[in-house]
Amino acid sequence: MRSGVTGIVGTAPDAEGATAATLTVEFSASNTRYPITPNWVIAMTHYKLLLQRSWDRKDAINAALADETMGQAAKREGIESMHWWL
């Protein structure tokens, strides 16, 4: 999905302002092509950003937990002080 979303994101700004009710772009996944609307492209882009943020947080938590120079209290404080919003 990552490369498919990346490939169609560039078309979203151009397509978003279109007025044709039938306007679609193609999204390809698992060797199948799907027609989707510009709003779906934009929603998928937001979803991709949320997923990336989630993985970044997971990596930061794992790094804090693996740091043997920090005590448990310091690890907990570091994790709890992370900003979780976008």
Backbone bond lengths (Angstrom), bond angles and torsions (degrees), N, CA, C in turn:
res aa  C-N    CA-C-N  psi(-1)  N-CA   C-N-CA  omega(-1)  CA-C   N-CA-C  phi
1 M - - - 1.453 - - 1.519 110.61 -
2 R 1.327 117.13 -33.10 1.455 119.92 -175.45 1.526 112.01 -56.15
3 S 1.338 118.78 -50.50 1.459 119.82 -177.50 1.521 111.38 -69.56
4 G 1.332 118.04 -33.91 1.459 120.91 178.06 1.513 111.86 -63.39
5 V 1.320 116.08 -44.82 1.468 119.98 179.25 1.517 109.52 -65.76
6 T 1.312 116.97 -42.91 1.455 120.12 179.70 1.519 110.59 -61.48
7 G 1.312 117.71 -38.20 1.453 121.49 -178.37 1.514 113.87 -68.64
8 I 1.328 117.63 -30.27 1.462 119.36 -176.88 1.515 113.75 -100.51
9 V 1.314 117.13 -11.89 1.464 119.74 -179.27 1.523 110.89 -60.45
10 G 1.307 117.44 -37.32 1.459 120.73 -179.84 1.517 112.94 -61.22
11 T 1.327 117.96 -25.21 1.458 120.19 179.98 1.515 112.53 -84.92
12 A 1.301 118.47 -16.50 1.468 121.95 -175.70 1.528 113.31 -61.21
13 P 1.336 120.35 -48.16 1.465 118.42 -178.89 1.527 112.76 -60.23
14 D 1.333 117.45 -39.06 1.460 120.34 179.02 1.524 110.92 -68.03
15 A 1.319 116.75 -41.23 1.456 121.14 -175.14 1.524 112.56 -78.59
16 E 1.322 117.55 -25.39 1.469 120.71 -174.49 1.525 112.15 -58.92
17 G 1.306 118.56 -38.87 1.450 121.24 -177.11 1.518 114.26 -83.33
18 A 1.318 117.35 -1.03 1.469 120.53 -177.62 1.522 110.29 -69.55
19 T 1.337 114.86 151.76 1.459 119.47 -178.55 1.521 112.65 -106.90
20 A 1.306 118.73 -9.15 1.463 120.83 -178.78 1.521 110.19 -68.88
21 A 1.327 116.40 127.27 1.468 121.24 -177.97 1.516 112.26 -67.68
22 T 1.307 117.08 -22.05 1.466 120.21 -176.16 1.521 113.39 -98.21
23 L 1.318 117.44 3.74 1.460 120.14 -178.19 1.516 110.86 -60.93
24 T 1.317 116.58 127.74 1.459 121.77 175.49 1.519 108.96 -140.34
25 V 1.302 115.76 161.56 1.460 122.97 170.39 1.514 105.96 -123.03
26 E 1.317 116.64 162.39 1.453 119.45 -179.12 1.508 110.88 -97.08
27 F 1.301 114.85 139.45 1.456 123.40 174.89 1.509 106.63 -121.54
28 S 1.313 116.94 128.36 1.457 121.17 -178.16 1.523 109.66 -111.33
29 A 1.328 115.43 127.74 1.462 121.29 177.14 1.520 108.29 -145.61
30 S 1.311 116.75 135.17 1.467 122.36 178.80 1.529 111.40 51.43
31 N 1.314 116.23 45.58 1.469 123.18 178.44 1.524 113.68 60.14
32 T 1.314 117.13 24.41 1.461 122.42 176.34 1.519 107.77 -125.83
33 R 1.326 116.63 139.00 1.463 120.92 178.39 1.520 109.41 -101.97
34 Y 1.321 114.94 136.91 1.460 121.81 -179.59 1.520 109.46 -124.73
35 P 1.327 118.49 131.81 1.461 119.57 173.41 1.534 108.57 -81.08
36 I 1.307 116.48 129.38 1.471 120.26 178.42 1.522 109.14 -133.65
37 T 1.311 115.65 155.89 1.459 120.97 -179.51 1.524 110.20 -83.98
38 P 1.310 117.13 161.88 1.464 120.16 177.54 1.535 112.49 -56.87
39 N 1.330 117.03 -35.96 1.468 118.78 178.85 1.518 111.33 -63.23
40 W 1.333 117.45 -35.81 1.465 120.38 176.59 1.517 110.50 -67.13
41 V 1.329 117.15 -38.00 1.462 120.51 178.06 1.527 109.79 -61.18
42 I 1.311 116.20 -44.79 1.465 120.95 -180.00 1.524 110.28 -65.20
43 A 1.337 117.48 -42.56 1.466 120.81 177.94 1.530 111.00 -62.03
44 M 1.330 116.92 -40.68 1.464 120.21 178.95 1.524 111.05 -65.71
45 T 1.319 116.46 -35.00 1.457 120.44 177.81 1.522 110.48 -65.00
46 H 1.318 117.03 -43.18 1.468 121.11 178.00 1.513 109.88 -63.84
47 Y 1.335 116.78 -41.98 1.464 121.77 178.18 1.528 110.18 -60.64
48 K 1.329 116.43 -42.92 1.468 120.83 178.89 1.530 110.34 -60.41
49 L 1.333 116.55 -42.43 1.467 120.21 179.02 1.524 111.49 -64.00
50 L 1.332 116.43 -39.99 1.468 120.14 177.59 1.521 111.37 -64.22
51 L 1.332 116.49 -42.49 1.462 119.79 177.72 1.518 111.18 -61.53
52 Q 1.330 116.87 -43.97 1.461 119.86 -179.98 1.522 110.85 -62.43
53 R 1.330 116.76 -41.98 1.461 120.63 178.68 1.528 110.48 -61.65
54 S 1.324 115.89 -40.92 1.456 121.28 178.93 1.533 111.14 -62.44
55 W 1.330 116.87 -45.35 1.465 119.99 178.90 1.523 111.27 -66.17
56 D 1.324 117.92 -36.47 1.464 120.66 176.76 1.525 110.86 -61.75
57 R 1.342 116.44 -42.15 1.468 120.62 178.89 1.531 110.53 -65.76
58 K 1.326 116.78 -42.51 1.460 121.13 178.41 1.526 110.18 -59.22
59 D 1.335 116.67 -44.72 1.463 120.72 178.95 1.526 111.63 -63.01
60 A 1.330 116.90 -39.93 1.465 120.80 179.50 1.528 110.59 -65.98
61 I 1.315 116.96 -40.80 1.468 120.49 178.53 1.524 109.89 -64.90
62 N 1.326 116.80 -46.25 1.466 120.13 179.57 1.520 111.71 -61.26
63 A 1.333 117.13 -38.25 1.464 120.69 178.18 1.527 110.82 -65.46
64 A 1.326 116.88 -41.96 1.468 120.68 178.97 1.529 110.55 -64.66
65 L 1.317 117.04 -42.85 1.462 120.49 -179.44 1.524 111.96 -67.67
66 A 1.321 117.85 -30.14 1.466 121.59 -178.89 1.524 112.85 -82.93
67 D 1.323 117.91 -13.83 1.466 122.05 -177.80 1.526 109.35 -71.43
68 E 1.332 115.82 107.01 1.465 120.82 -177.12 1.521 113.20 -78.63
69 T 1.330 117.32 -8.05 1.465 119.72 178.98 1.520 111.62 -84.88
70 M 1.335 117.23 -10.88 1.468 121.40 -179.00 1.517 110.49 -101.96
71 G 1.312 116.00 142.58 1.453 120.76 173.76 1.523 110.19 -78.21
72 Q 1.313 116.86 169.04 1.466 121.45 -178.60 1.530 111.76 -61.23
73 A 1.329 116.83 -39.57 1.469 119.74 -179.66 1.526 110.84 -65.18
74 A 1.318 117.09 -40.56 1.467 121.25 179.36 1.531 110.64 -67.18
75 K 1.328 116.61 -38.65 1.461 120.15 177.51 1.525 110.31 -62.52
76 R 1.329 115.36 -46.66 1.470 119.76 -179.37 1.530 110.46 -61.77
77 E 1.332 116.24 -44.79 1.466 120.19 179.94 1.522 111.14 -62.04
78 G 1.328 117.50 -41.79 1.460 121.18 179.19 1.521 112.42 -63.79
79 I 1.318 116.13 -42.92 1.470 120.18 179.78 1.521 110.41 -67.73
80 E 1.321 117.52 -43.58 1.461 120.58 -178.83 1.523 112.81 -68.13
81 S 1.335 117.25 -21.73 1.467 119.63 -179.35 1.528 113.01 -87.42
82 M 1.324 117.48 -3.85 1.465 120.48 178.42 1.520 110.66 -64.46
83 H 1.330 114.53 144.67 1.471 119.66 175.45 1.518 107.42 -85.12
84 W 1.326 116.72 125.28 1.453 121.13 -174.21 1.516 112.83 -101.48
85 W 1.309 119.07 -8.91 1.460 120.70 -179.14 1.527 109.04 -90.13
86 L 1.301 115.14 169.33 1.475 120.27 -178.69 1.490 111.98 -84.47
